[in-house]
Amino acid sequence: MVKIDWIILIFYFVVVSLYGYWIYKRKRQKEASSADFFIAEGTLSWWAIGASLIASNISAEQMTGMSGSGFQLGLAISSYEWMAALTLIIVAVFFMPVYLKNKIFTMPQFLNQRYNSKVAMAMAIFWLLLYIVVNLLSILYLGAVAIAGISGLDFTLCVFLLAVFSIFIALGGMKVVGYTSAIQVFFLVVSGFIVLFIALKMIGGDDGIFAGFRILRAEASDHFHMIFKKDNPNYIDLPGMSVLLGGMWIANLNYWGCNQYITQRALGASLPVARKGILFAAFLKMLMPFIIVLPGIAMYYLHEKGIINKELIGTESNRTYSALLTLLPDGIKGVTIAAFAATVVASLAAKVNSISTIFTLDIYKKAFKKDASESELVKIGKIAIIISTAIGILLTLGLGDSLMGEGKQGFQYIQEYTGFVSPGIFAMFLLGFFWK
């Protein structure tokens, strides 16, 4: 990175910070309210809900992990994204009316209404562990790996910078997380298409990006299969039609419809606003393979043809996206890195906000102080944000390399561990929809 890239990066974060502070001051209530802090009740517009959903989802594990999977597996990994768009439509039409009718803040509250307090408490504790050990760790680790690789900064320093800035955003509550996400998603999409354009231009040369795509399609044809056959070495990662028609639907419906981290963005809105926001997120989700997976496939071609230095990626596919960013022109690189770093921060802020919400409303208020005031709940929520982020830092520095280091795919790590529990959780919610 050169001076202009650093200037753009710093300027971007200053602008987002000031915008977040302005949102906080403009929409702040006179008295602290848990509904306002945790779900931004009645304050998020549909476009902010949709952008926040995508910013929460498309973070380091997606940008870094999925581009790495594009490099290694090819276009087949896009099935997660396109099926997610269909899933979001189902969530908007069928799931959200149930949640909003029951006036819940958290997923454990829904389970408490449909089953009992013991089930709700058990799942609250489980979700806290899952969010911290799997999600928070992966976002911090993969984000820091990418930014360190691009900027040359120390990995540990990147972990701390991402964590501190995410705390700053999260302490403003869900409304700040939601509205700042809109800026971040805009730049994410724009910079993503710039990256794709430059990658295809490198392949096509003077003949242009469409020629580049034709060359890529012809000479890396094995990376454009959507369904793997059993003799494919990557079959174990995406086992053909069985995963598309079975397991992936369960994982998607659980993630998008029964996940506090996702549904929380829409729980404070009216049904029409919530539905519009979720459908907007579905539209944005359709774009993700073009700005994440295709650049990964392009890097595979450039790597195999020796057009780029093979040491940029080596044997670690998680370096794919950061390696691609190093090829960008000065200035554009700064904008793209800023957009990438911002999505990491947005996802971290959203994650710790959800952790804080579950801990405060489903554990602290239920088990420790049932008569806690609204201001006390907000205070405990802010403390939970800081503590959970600190735990995430320790886990990232202690376990990140062993779980997602050299030769491992970050995106597959997340899918693997969440896949273990998705069927059971989804079955619990599905039964709960018809329990009463």
C-alpha positions as CSV (number, residue, x, y, z in Angstrom):
1,M,0.0,0.0,0.0
2,V,1.2,3.5,-0.9
3,K,0.4,6.8,0.7
4,I,-2.8,7.5,-1.2
5,D,-4.2,4.1,-0.2
6,W,-3.6,4.9,3.5
7,I,-5.2,8.3,3.1
8,I,-8.3,6.8,1.5
9,L,-8.5,4.0,4.1
10,I,-8.3,6.4,7.0
11,F,-10.6,8.9,5.4
12,Y,-13.2,6.2,4.9
13,F,-13.2,5.1,8.5
14,V,-13.4,8.7,9.7
15,V,-16.4,9.4,7.6
16,V,-18.2,6.2,8.6
17,S,-17.4,6.9,12.3
18,L,-18.8,10.5,12.0
19,Y,-21.9,9.2,10.2
20,G,-22.4,6.6,12.9
21,Y,-22.1,9.2,15.6
22,W,-24.5,11.5,13.8
23,I,-27.1,8.6,13.5
24,Y,-26.6,7.9,17.2
25,K,-27.2,11.5,18.2
26,R,-30.1,12.1,15.8
27,K,-32.1,9.0,16.7
28,R,-31.1,8.7,20.4
29,Q,-34.0,8.5,22.8
30,K,-34.1,10.6,25.9
31,E,-34.2,7.5,28.1
32,A,-32.2,4.3,27.5
33,S,-34.3,1.6,26.1
34,S,-33.4,-2.1,25.5
35,A,-35.7,-2.1,22.5
36,D,-34.0,0.8,21.0
37,F,-30.4,-0.4,21.7
38,F,-30.8,-4.1,20.8
39,I,-33.3,-4.0,17.9
40,A,-33.6,-0.3,16.9
41,E,-37.3,-0.5,17.3
42,G,-39.1,1.5,14.6
43,T,-36.0,3.3,13.4
44,L,-34.4,1.2,10.7
45,S,-35.6,1.7,7.1
46,W,-36.0,-1.2,4.7
47,W,-32.8,-0.5,2.9
48,A,-30.9,-0.3,6.1
49,I,-32.3,-3.6,7.2
50,G,-31.3,-5.2,3.9
51,A,-27.9,-3.7,3.9
52,S,-27.3,-4.7,7.5
53,L,-28.3,-8.3,6.7
54,I,-25.7,-8.4,3.9
55,A,-23.0,-6.6,5.8
56,S,-23.5,-9.0,8.7
57,N,-23.3,-12.0,6.4
58,I,-20.7,-10.9,3.8
59,S,-17.6,-10.4,5.9
60,A,-14.2,-11.9,6.1
61,E,-15.3,-15.5,6.1
62,Q,-17.2,-14.8,2.9
63,M,-14.9,-12.4,1.1
64,T,-11.7,-14.3,2.0
65,G,-13.1,-17.8,2.5
66,M,-15.5,-17.9,-0.4
67,S,-13.0,-16.4,-2.9
68,G,-10.5,-19.0,-1.6
69,S,-13.2,-21.6,-2.3
70,G,-13.7,-20.2,-5.7
71,F,-10.0,-20.6,-6.3
72,Q,-10.0,-24.2,-5.1
73,L,-13.5,-25.5,-5.9
74,G,-14.8,-23.1,-8.5
75,L,-18.3,-21.7,-9.2
76,A,-20.0,-24.6,-7.3
77,I,-19.5,-22.7,-4.1
78,S,-21.9,-20.1,-5.4
79,S,-24.8,-22.4,-4.7
80,Y,-24.6,-21.2,-1.1
81,E,-25.3,-17.7,-2.3
82,W,-28.0,-18.3,-4.8
83,M,-29.9,-20.7,-2.6
84,A,-29.6,-18.1,0.2
85,A,-31.5,-15.6,-2.0
86,L,-34.3,-18.1,-2.4
87,T,-34.2,-18.8,1.4
88,L,-34.6,-15.1,2.2
89,I,-37.8,-15.0,0.2
90,I,-39.2,-17.9,2.3
91,V,-38.1,-16.1,5.5
92,A,-39.7,-12.9,4.5
93,V,-43.0,-14.5,3.5
94,F,-43.4,-17.2,6.2
95,F,-41.0,-16.7,9.1
96,M,-41.1,-12.9,9.9
97,P,-44.9,-12.8,10.4
98,V,-44.6,-15.4,13.1
99,Y,-41.7,-13.6,14.9
100,L,-43.3,-10.1,14.7
101,K,-46.7,-11.4,15.8
102,N,-45.0,-12.8,19.0
103,K,-43.2,-9.5,19.6
104,I,-39.9,-11.1,20.4
105,F,-36.4,-9.5,20.6
106,T,-34.4,-12.8,20.5
107,M,-34.7,-16.3,19.2
108,P,-34.6,-17.8,22.7
109,Q,-37.6,-15.7,23.6
110,F,-39.5,-17.4,20.7
111,L,-38.4,-20.9,22.1
112,N,-39.6,-19.8,25.5
113,Q,-43.0,-19.0,24.2
114,R,-43.3,-22.2,22.2
115,Y,-41.6,-24.6,24.6
116,N,-40.4,-23.5,28.0
117,S,-37.7,-21.5,29.8
118,K,-35.3,-24.4,30.1
119,V,-35.2,-24.9,26.4
120,A,-34.7,-21.2,25.9
121,M,-31.9,-20.9,28.4
122,A,-30.1,-24.0,27.0
123,M,-30.2,-22.5,23.5
124,A,-29.2,-19.1,24.6
125,I,-26.0,-20.5,26.1
126,F,-25.4,-22.7,23.1
127,W,-25.8,-19.7,20.7
128,L,-23.3,-17.6,22.8
129,L,-20.7,-20.4,22.5
130,L,-21.3,-20.9,18.8
131,Y,-21.2,-17.2,18.0
132,I,-18.0,-16.6,19.9
133,V,-16.0,-19.8,19.2
134,V,-17.0,-20.3,15.5
135,N,-18.3,-17.0,14.1
136,L,-16.4,-14.3,16.0
137,L,-13.2,-16.2,15.7
138,S,-13.5,-16.8,12.0
139,I,-14.5,-13.2,11.2
140,L,-11.5,-11.8,13.2
141,Y,-9.0,-14.3,11.9
142,L,-9.8,-14.2,8.2
143,G,-10.3,-10.5,8.2
144,A,-6.9,-9.9,9.9
145,V,-5.2,-12.4,7.6
146,A,-6.4,-10.5,4.5
147,I,-5.7,-7.0,5.7
148,A,-2.3,-8.0,7.0
149,G,-1.5,-9.6,3.7
150,I,-2.5,-6.5,1.8
151,S,-1.2,-3.7,4.0
152,G,1.9,-5.4,5.4
153,L,0.8,-4.6,9.0
154,D,1.3,-7.1,11.7
155,F,-1.4,-9.8,12.0
156,T,-1.9,-9.2,15.7
157,L,-2.2,-5.4,15.2
158,C,-4.9,-6.0,12.5
159,V,-6.8,-8.2,14.9
160,F,-6.8,-5.4,17.6
161,L,-7.7,-2.6,15.2
162,L,-10.6,-4.5,13.7
163,A,-11.9,-5.4,17.2
164,V,-11.6,-1.9,18.6
165,F,-13.4,-0.3,15.7
166,S,-16.2,-2.9,15.8
167,I,-16.7,-2.1,19.5
168,F,-17.0,1.6,18.7
169,I,-19.7,0.8,16.2
170,A,-21.5,-1.8,18.3
171,L,-21.7,0.5,21.4
172,G,-24.0,2.8,19.4
173,G,-26.6,0.1,19.3
174,M,-28.4,-1.6,16.4
175,K,-29.5,1.6,14.7
176,V,-25.8,2.7,14.3
177,V,-24.9,-0.8,13.1
178,G,-27.8,-0.8,10.6
179,Y,-27.3,2.6,9.0
180,T,-23.5,2.4,8.8
181,S,-23.9,-0.9,7.1
182,A,-25.7,0.8,4.2
183,I,-22.5,2.8,3.3
184,Q,-20.3,-0.3,3.7
185,V,-22.4,-2.5,1.5
186,F,-22.6,0.2,-1.2
187,F,-18.8,0.4,-1.4
188,L,-18.5,-3.4,-1.1
189,V,-20.6,-4.0,-4.2
190,V,-18.9,-1.2,-6.2
191,S,-15.4,-2.2,-5.3
192,G,-16.3,-5.9,-5.9
193,F,-17.2,-5.2,-9.5
194,I,-14.0,-3.1,-9.9
195,V,-12.0,-6.1,-8.7
196,L,-13.8,-8.4,-11.1
197,F,-13.3,-6.0,-14.0
198,I,-9.6,-5.7,-13.4
199,A,-9.2,-9.5,-13.0
200,L,-10.9,-10.2,-16.3
201,K,-9.0,-7.3,-18.0
202,M,-5.7,-9.0,-16.9
203,I,-6.9,-12.2,-18.6
204,G,-8.4,-10.6,-21.7
205,G,-5.8,-7.9,-22.2
206,D,-6.6,-5.5,-25.0
207,D,-9.6,-7.6,-26.1
208,G,-11.5,-6.6,-22.9
209,I,-13.3,-8.1,-20.1
210,F,-15.7,-10.2,-22.1
211,A,-12.9,-11.8,-23.9
212,G,-11.3,-12.4,-20.5
213,F,-14.4,-14.2,-19.4
214,R,-14.5,-16.4,-22.5
215,I,-10.9,-17.3,-22.0
216,L,-11.5,-18.1,-18.3
217,R,-14.6,-20.1,-19.2
218,A,-12.7,-22.1,-21.8
219,E,-9.3,-22.7,-20.0
220,A,-10.6,-23.1,-16.5
221,S,-13.8,-25.1,-17.4
222,D,-13.4,-27.5,-14.5
223,H,-14.0,-24.5,-12.2
224,F,-17.4,-23.8,-13.8
225,H,-19.2,-27.0,-12.7
226,M,-22.1,-26.4,-10.4
227,I,-22.6,-30.1,-9.5
228,F,-19.6,-32.3,-8.6
229,K,-19.6,-35.9,-9.6
230,K,-18.4,-38.6,-7.2
231,D,-15.0,-38.9,-8.9
232,N,-14.3,-35.2,-8.4
233,P,-11.7,-34.6,-5.7
234,N,-13.8,-31.8,-4.2
235,Y,-16.9,-34.0,-4.0
236,I,-16.5,-34.3,-0.2
237,D,-16.9,-30.5,0.2
238,L,-20.0,-30.2,-2.0
239,P,-21.5,-33.7,-2.6
240,G,-23.5,-33.2,-5.7
241,M,-27.3,-33.0,-5.8
242,S,-27.7,-34.4,-2.3
243,V,-26.4,-31.2,-0.7
244,L,-28.4,-29.0,-3.0
245,L,-31.7,-30.7,-2.5
246,G,-31.2,-31.7,1.1
247,G,-28.6,-30.5,3.6
248,M,-28.1,-27.0,2.1
249,W,-31.7,-26.1,2.4
250,I,-31.7,-27.0,6.1
251,A,-28.5,-25.0,6.7
252,N,-29.9,-22.0,4.8
253,L,-33.3,-22.0,6.5
254,N,-31.6,-22.3,9.9
255,Y,-29.1,-19.6,9.2
256,W,-31.4,-17.0,7.6
257,G,-34.6,-17.9,9.5
258,C,-33.6,-19.1,13.0
259,N,-30.5,-17.1,13.6
260,Q,-30.4,-14.2,16.1
261,Y,-27.5,-12.7,14.2
262,I,-29.6,-12.4,11.1
263,T,-33.2,-12.0,12.2
264,Q,-32.4,-9.3,14.8
265,R,-32.1,-6.7,12.1
266,A,-35.8,-7.0,11.2
267,L,-37.3,-7.7,14.6
268,G,-37.8,-4.0,15.4
269,A,-39.6,-3.1,12.1
270,S,-43.2,-3.5,10.9
271,L,-44.0,-6.5,8.7
272,P,-44.0,-4.5,5.4
273,V,-40.7,-2.8,6.2
274,A,-39.1,-6.1,7.4
275,R,-40.2,-7.9,4.3
276,K,-38.9,-5.2,2.0
277,G,-35.6,-5.2,3.8
278,I,-35.2,-9.0,3.5
279,L,-36.1,-9.0,-0.1
280,F,-33.6,-6.3,-0.8
281,A,-31.0,-8.5,0.9
282,A,-32.0,-11.3,-1.4
283,F,-31.3,-9.2,-4.4
284,L,-27.9,-8.2,-3.1
285,K,-27.2,-11.8,-2.3
286,M,-27.6,-12.7,-6.0
287,L,-24.7,-10.4,-6.8
288,M,-22.2,-11.9,-4.4
289,P,-20.8,-14.7,-6.7
290,F,-19.9,-12.1,-9.3
291,I,-17.9,-10.0,-6.9
292,I,-16.4,-12.8,-4.7
293,V,-16.3,-16.2,-6.4
294,L,-15.5,-15.1,-10.0
295,P,-12.5,-13.1,-8.9
296,G,-11.3,-16.3,-7.1
297,I,-11.6,-18.3,-10.3
298,A,-9.8,-15.6,-12.2
299,M,-7.0,-15.8,-9.7
300,Y,-6.8,-19.5,-10.2
301,Y,-6.3,-19.0,-13.9
302,L,-3.7,-16.3,-13.4
303,H,-1.9,-18.4,-10.8
304,E,-1.9,-21.6,-12.9
305,K,-0.7,-19.7,-16.0
306,G,2.1,-18.0,-14.1
307,I,0.8,-14.5,-14.9
308,I,1.1,-13.6,-11.2
309,N,3.7,-14.5,-8.7
310,K,2.7,-17.9,-7.3
311,E,4.1,-17.0,-3.9
312,L,1.2,-14.5,-3.5
313,I,-1.1,-17.4,-2.7
314,G,1.2,-20.4,-2.3
315,T,-0.7,-23.4,-0.8
316,E,-3.1,-21.2,1.2
317,S,-6.3,-20.5,-0.7
318,N,-7.5,-18.1,2.0
319,R,-4.9,-15.7,0.6
320,T,-6.7,-15.5,-2.8
321,Y,-8.7,-12.3,-2.2
322,S,-5.8,-10.4,-0.5
323,A,-3.5,-11.5,-3.4
324,L,-5.9,-10.1,-5.9
325,L,-6.1,-6.8,-4.1
326,T,-2.4,-6.4,-4.3
327,L,-2.7,-6.3,-8.1
328,L,-5.0,-3.3,-8.1
329,P,-3.8,0.2,-9.1
330,D,-3.0,2.7,-6.3
331,G,-6.0,4.6,-5.1
332,I,-8.5,1.9,-6.2
333,K,-6.7,-0.4,-3.9
334,G,-7.3,1.9,-1.0
335,V,-11.1,2.1,-1.8
336,T,-11.3,-1.7,-2.1
337,I,-9.4,-2.4,1.1
338,A,-11.5,0.2,2.9
339,A,-14.7,-1.5,1.7
340,F,-13.3,-4.9,2.7
341,A,-12.2,-3.8,6.2
342,A,-15.5,-2.0,6.7
343,T,-17.5,-5.2,6.0
344,V,-15.3,-7.0,8.5
345,V,-16.0,-4.4,11.1
346,A,-19.7,-4.3,10.3
347,S,-20.0,-8.1,10.7
348,L,-18.0,-8.0,13.9
349,A,-20.2,-5.2,15.3
350,A,-23.4,-7.1,14.3
351,K,-22.1,-10.3,15.8
352,V,-21.2,-8.8,19.2
353,N,-24.4,-6.9,19.2
354,S,-26.3,-10.2,18.9
355,I,-24.1,-11.8,21.5
356,S,-24.8,-8.9,23.8
357,T,-28.6,-9.1,23.1
358,I,-28.9,-12.8,24.0
359,F,-26.7,-12.6,27.1
360,T,-28.5,-9.5,28.4
361,L,-32.1,-10.4,27.7
362,D,-32.0,-14.2,27.9
363,I,-29.4,-14.9,30.5
364,Y,-28.8,-11.9,32.7
365,K,-32.4,-10.7,32.9
366,K,-33.8,-14.2,33.3
367,A,-31.2,-15.8,35.6
368,F,-29.6,-12.9,37.5
369,K,-31.8,-9.9,37.8
370,K,-35.4,-10.2,36.6
371,D,-36.3,-6.6,37.7
372,A,-33.4,-4.9,35.9
373,S,-34.2,-1.5,34.7
374,E,-34.0,-0.5,31.0
375,S,-30.9,1.6,31.6
376,E,-29.2,-1.2,33.4
377,L,-30.0,-3.7,30.6
378,V,-28.4,-1.3,28.1
379,K,-25.3,-0.9,30.4
380,I,-25.0,-4.7,30.7
381,G,-25.3,-5.0,27.0
382,K,-22.4,-2.7,26.4
383,I,-20.3,-4.5,28.9
384,A,-21.1,-7.8,27.1
385,I,-20.0,-6.3,23.8
386,I,-16.6,-5.4,25.2
387,I,-16.0,-8.7,27.0
388,S,-17.2,-10.9,24.1
389,T,-14.9,-9.0,21.7
390,A,-12.0,-9.6,24.1
391,I,-12.7,-13.3,24.2
392,G,-12.8,-13.3,20.4
393,I,-9.4,-11.7,20.3
394,L,-7.9,-14.3,22.6
395,L,-9.4,-17.2,20.6
396,T,-8.3,-15.7,17.3
397,L,-4.7,-15.4,18.5
398,G,-4.6,-18.7,20.2
399,L,-6.6,-21.0,17.9
400,G,-7.0,-19.2,14.5
401,D,-3.9,-20.8,12.8
402,S,-4.8,-24.3,13.9
403,L,-8.4,-24.1,12.7
404,M,-8.1,-21.9,9.6
405,G,-4.4,-21.7,8.8
406,E,-2.4,-22.9,5.9
407,G,-4.2,-25.3,3.6
408,K,-7.6,-24.9,5.2
409,Q,-10.7,-23.1,3.8
410,G,-12.2,-20.6,6.1
411,F,-15.6,-20.7,4.5
412,Q,-15.8,-24.5,4.7
413,Y,-14.7,-24.3,8.4
414,I,-17.8,-22.3,9.2
415,Q,-20.2,-24.4,7.2
416,E,-18.8,-27.6,8.7
417,Y,-19.2,-26.6,12.3
418,T,-22.6,-24.9,11.9
419,G,-23.7,-27.8,9.8
420,F,-23.4,-30.1,12.8
421,V,-26.2,-28.3,14.7
422,S,-28.3,-26.8,11.9
423,P,-30.7,-29.8,11.5
424,G,-31.6,-30.0,15.2
425,I,-32.1,-26.2,15.6
426,F,-34.2,-25.9,12.5
427,A,-36.4,-28.9,13.5
428,M,-36.9,-27.2,16.9
429,F,-38.1,-24.0,15.2
430,L,-40.2,-25.7,12.6
431,L,-42.1,-27.7,15.2
432,G,-42.4,-24.5,17.2
433,F,-44.2,-22.7,14.4
434,F,-47.0,-25.3,14.7
435,W,-46.8,-26.0,18.4
436,K,-49.6,-23.5,19.4
